[in-house]
Each structure stands twice: as C-alpha cells, then as structure tokens.
Amino acid sequence: MISYRHHVVSLVAVFLALAVGVVLGGGPLSELGRDAAPAAAKASAKARDAKRTASFGDTFATAAATSLYGDRLKDRPVSILTMPGADVKTVSGLAAQIEAAGGRVAGTYDAQPTLVDASQKSLVDTLGSQVMTQLDDGAVTSDAPTYDRIGQLLGLAIAGSPLPADDVSSIRQSLAGAQLMNSPGESARTPLVLVVLGRSVDEAILSGILSGLASKATGVVVADDARSGVDGELKGLRQEPAADDVATVDGADSALGQVTAVLALARSLEVQGGSFGASGSDGAVPLG
C-alpha cells in the first residue's frame, strides 16, 4: 500500500511539474523509504518526515495556487453544495481557492439530512413528482428514478439550463419546504458546482443525486477528505455510474487537496469526470 508520505510527496511533485511545465517520469519518488535504518528509528523518521512533507505540501500549494490556476476561473461564478456534515473549515478553504482562481462563489446551498435519509425516500419521491409536473415538459426526465429526479431538480435550482425565474424560485421553495435543501436567497445559478461531502451516505442515493445534478450543469466536482478516498464515500462513489459524470477529489481537508479541487473545476469546463487526489485513479491533480 502506498504510504501517506508518498501520496503527499507525489502531489507536491505534480504541482511542481505543473508550475515549471515539465512532465513527471521515473525518478527519486520511486526510492522513498528504502533506507536501511533500524525499524523503530525508521518508523519515527517516517512519521516526522510525513508531518514535514504534509506541511510543505500545503504551504507550497497555497503559495503556488494562483500561478497554477492561470485565471482559468476568471469572472466565472461557482455554486457550492454542502452535503450533511460537510466540514465548515473545508468549505471555507475551497471558497477561498475559487476566489484565488479568479472565480467567485455565487451561493452556498445546504443539503439537509432528509434528502439523503433512506427512510425518507417516499417523501423525496413524492416531492420530486409534484414539482416535476409544475415545470415544462422535458425540464426533468419523466421516467427518472427517485434520486436522479431530485438531483435534476437540485441542478435546476443551482445550475441548470434556461428556466423562468419563477420556476427556479418555486423549486427552491419546494426543496426548502420539504427540508431537502436550503438556498441562499436569490443567488444566481451557475454552470459549475462544487459538492462537498460530509457524513456517510448510501452510495446509490448519492450516485443518483449527483447524476441528476450533473445532467443540468456544465461541470460538477465532488470533494471530500483524504480518508474518504481510501475507505469512505468517495471510494464508493468512484465505483458508481455517477463517476462518469462528475470529477472526484479526495484530500480536500488540506490546502493541497483544495487547490486540486479547484483545478478540477477549471478542467470541468471542458472535460467531465475524473478521479483525482491521493487516491485518485487519474492522477494526483488534473494535468489538463
């Protein structure tokens, strides 16, 4: 299993490559941890090195972020959707990086526990069906499953294709009234959506919501902490159909991961999907 230290060093190395415009090949990263020190001393040294490396990675990412972004989000509005239990500090850090990339947070929407509570599926299904009938034909896929349909309604409330302002307001009010999602007043909808995960959610429910949301947005990035990519929600999500429609980034509880998430947002303007971060199958950071 690749060590956390190796993960962080790899992330920093890729950031350095992005900054100077070189492509990483083989090299010293493959030699990490091969010294001949006694086991106890070696473990202690690794722990110290991991702490220093993580600190350096965050410091470097923060300092180099603006150059790496290259104003790719300049003047672009982004919406943030927080899932129940999302870490406030992580959300704040991601918002700051969106601004560092030249973008702005148009609004932060808070999904409520009822939305992802399996025991409340009947409520979610009924609400979705009722709201769908109030919209023009085709606004929401008529035969969509429960959570895909509610995800499409979230997308129309947050991002979405052209929709009358009254319809947008009605959707937001209905979602709030059913305690599914709270909206920040009259915030404008945006083509890009950053979803921040929180506590454990049924994989099928999360996948359905995100698939529906992605169908109404230009780009969706889903971020969570480092643990999530190893044995949590992101690991499960990456095996679900929604993984083809949204980009995923683990490690968002660190500055390094937050910069990676915003680079993924910029990439999603043209390319959807992708798995990034310490456990990402498509690399530590988006290179495109």
PEQUIGI-V492830 format. One record per residue. D_LAST is the distance of its C-alpha to the last C-alpha in whole Angstrom. Layout:
<<D_LAST> <D_LAST>>
This chain:
<<27> <25> <26> <25> <25> <23> <20> <20> <20> <17> <15> <17> <16> <12> <13> <15> <12> <10> <13> <15> <12> <13> <12> <14> <17> <20> <22> <24> <22> <24> <27> <27> <30> <32> <35> <39> <40> <42> <41> <42> <41> <37> <37> <38> <35> <32> <33> <33> <30> <28> <29> <29> <25> <24> <26> <24> <21> <21> <23> <20> <17> <20> <20> <17> <15> <16> <15> <11> <11> <12> <14> <11> <14> <17> <20> <18> <20> <19> <22> <22> <24> <26> <28> <31> <31> <28> <28> <29> <28> <24> <24> <25> <23> <20> <22> <22> <18> <18> <20> <19> <15> <18> <18> <21> <23> <25> <27> <27> <28> <30> <31> <34> <35> <37> <34> <33> <37> <37> <41> <40> <39> <42> <41> <38> <38> <41> <40> <37> <39> <41> <38> <37> <41> <40> <37> <37> <37> <33> <32> <32> <32> <36> <36> <33> <33> <34> <31> <29> <31> <31> <28> <28> <30> <28> <25> <28> <29> <26> <24> <25> <26> <29> <32> <35> <35> <38> <36> <33> <36> <38> <35> <35> <38> <39> <36> <37> <41> <40> <39> <35> <33> <34> <32> <32> <35> <34> <30> <28> <26> <22> <19> <17> <19> <18> <21> <22> <24> <28> <31> <31> <30> <31> <28> <30> <30> <27> <25> <27> <27> <23> <23> <25> <23> <20> <22> <23> <20> <17> <15> <16> <15> <18> <18> <21> <23> <22> <25> <24> <21> <24> <27> <27> <25> <22> <23> <25> <22> <20> <23> <24> <23> <21> <18> <17> <17> <16> <13> <15> <15> <18> <19> <19> <23> <22> <20> <17> <17> <17> <14> <12> <13> <13> <9> <9> <11> <9> <6> <10> <11> <10> <9> <11> <12> <11> <13> <12> <15> <17> <18> <15> <15> <11> <11> <12> <9> <6> <4> <0>>
